[in-house]
Amino acid sequence: MVFLRGFLRLASGQGENLSHSSGEWFAIDGKSIKGTVQGYSQAYQNFVSVVSVYSHQRGFVVALKQFENKQHSEIKVVQTLLAALGLQDVVFTFDALHAQEKLCS
């Protein structure tokens, strides 16, 4: 039932400023959808990717953003998504792409 309430809330556009518990853990990761690759023979290919924000405590994805790699970078999409969610006093886990010194300040 918790999943259904959370899903209906997100689907209705009420996912921004997500209510959360202090110390809650969120995993953020990007995935490329390789079946969407355009320009196989080119050095720089375009494809669709998604970034998801997964709540460890809730057990489901609380936010998802789709983008094309030629138009946006995963780093910028994650920054925009986090700003829109307005999460504070929580723990985030990221992959190595986001462990750059200039992004951690």
C-alpha positions as CSV (number, residue, x, y, z in Angstrom):
1,M,0.0,0.0,0.0
2,V,2.9,2.4,0.8
3,F,4.2,1.8,-2.7
4,L,0.9,2.6,-4.3
5,R,0.4,5.8,-2.4
6,G,4.0,6.9,-3.3
7,F,3.5,6.0,-7.0
8,L,0.1,7.8,-7.2
9,R,1.7,10.9,-5.6
10,L,4.6,10.9,-8.0
11,A,2.4,10.2,-11.0
12,S,0.2,13.1,-10.2
13,G,3.1,15.5,-10.2
14,Q,3.3,15.9,-6.5
15,G,6.8,14.4,-6.3
16,E,8.6,17.7,-5.8
17,N,9.7,18.5,-2.3
18,L,9.3,14.8,-1.3
19,S,8.6,14.3,2.4
20,H,11.4,12.4,3.9
21,S,13.0,11.4,7.2
22,S,16.2,12.8,8.5
23,G,19.1,10.5,7.7
24,E,17.1,8.6,5.0
25,W,19.3,7.0,2.3
26,F,18.9,7.7,-1.5
27,A,20.9,6.0,-4.3
28,I,21.2,8.0,-7.5
29,D,22.3,6.3,-10.7
30,G,22.2,6.8,-14.4
31,K,21.5,4.1,-17.0
32,S,21.9,4.3,-20.8
33,I,19.3,2.6,-22.9
34,K,21.6,1.1,-25.5
35,G,18.7,0.1,-27.8
36,T,18.2,3.8,-28.5
37,V,21.7,4.4,-30.0
38,Q,21.7,6.6,-33.1
39,G,24.8,6.9,-35.3
40,Y,26.5,3.6,-34.7
41,S,29.4,4.4,-37.0
42,Q,30.1,7.9,-35.6
43,A,32.6,8.5,-32.9
44,Y,30.1,10.3,-30.7
45,Q,26.8,8.5,-30.5
46,N,23.5,9.8,-29.2
47,F,21.3,7.7,-27.0
48,V,18.6,8.0,-24.3
49,S,19.6,7.7,-20.7
50,V,17.7,7.9,-17.4
51,V,18.7,9.0,-13.9
52,S,16.8,7.4,-11.0
53,V,16.6,8.3,-7.3
54,Y,16.0,5.2,-5.2
55,S,14.9,5.3,-1.5
56,H,16.5,2.5,0.5
57,Q,13.9,2.8,3.2
58,R,10.9,2.8,0.9
59,G,12.2,0.3,-1.5
60,F,11.2,2.1,-4.7
61,V,12.3,4.8,-7.1
62,V,11.0,8.2,-6.0
63,A,12.2,10.2,-9.0
64,L,13.2,9.5,-12.6
65,K,14.5,11.8,-15.3
66,Q,15.0,10.9,-19.0
67,F,17.5,12.7,-21.2
68,E,19.6,12.4,-24.4
69,N,23.3,12.4,-23.9
70,K,23.9,14.9,-26.8
71,Q,21.6,17.4,-25.2
72,H,22.5,17.0,-21.5
73,S,25.1,15.4,-19.2
74,E,24.2,13.0,-16.4
75,I,26.0,15.3,-14.0
76,K,23.7,18.3,-14.8
77,V,20.6,16.1,-14.8
78,V,21.4,14.8,-11.3
79,Q,22.0,18.4,-10.0
80,T,18.7,19.5,-11.5
81,L,16.8,16.5,-10.1
82,L,18.2,17.0,-6.6
83,A,17.4,20.7,-6.6
84,A,13.8,19.9,-7.7
85,L,13.3,17.3,-4.9
86,G,14.5,19.6,-2.2
87,L,15.9,16.8,0.0
88,Q,17.8,17.9,3.1
89,D,19.5,16.1,6.0
90,V,19.6,12.8,4.0
91,V,22.4,10.6,2.7
92,F,23.1,10.2,-1.0
93,T,25.1,7.5,-2.7
94,F,26.4,8.1,-6.2
95,D,28.8,6.3,-8.6
96,A,32.3,7.5,-9.3
97,L,31.2,9.9,-12.0
98,H,29.9,12.2,-9.3
99,A,33.0,12.0,-7.0
100,Q,34.8,14.9,-8.7
101,E,36.2,17.5,-6.3
102,K,34.4,20.4,-8.1
103,L,31.0,18.7,-7.6
104,C,31.4,17.8,-3.9
105,S,31.7,21.3,-2.6
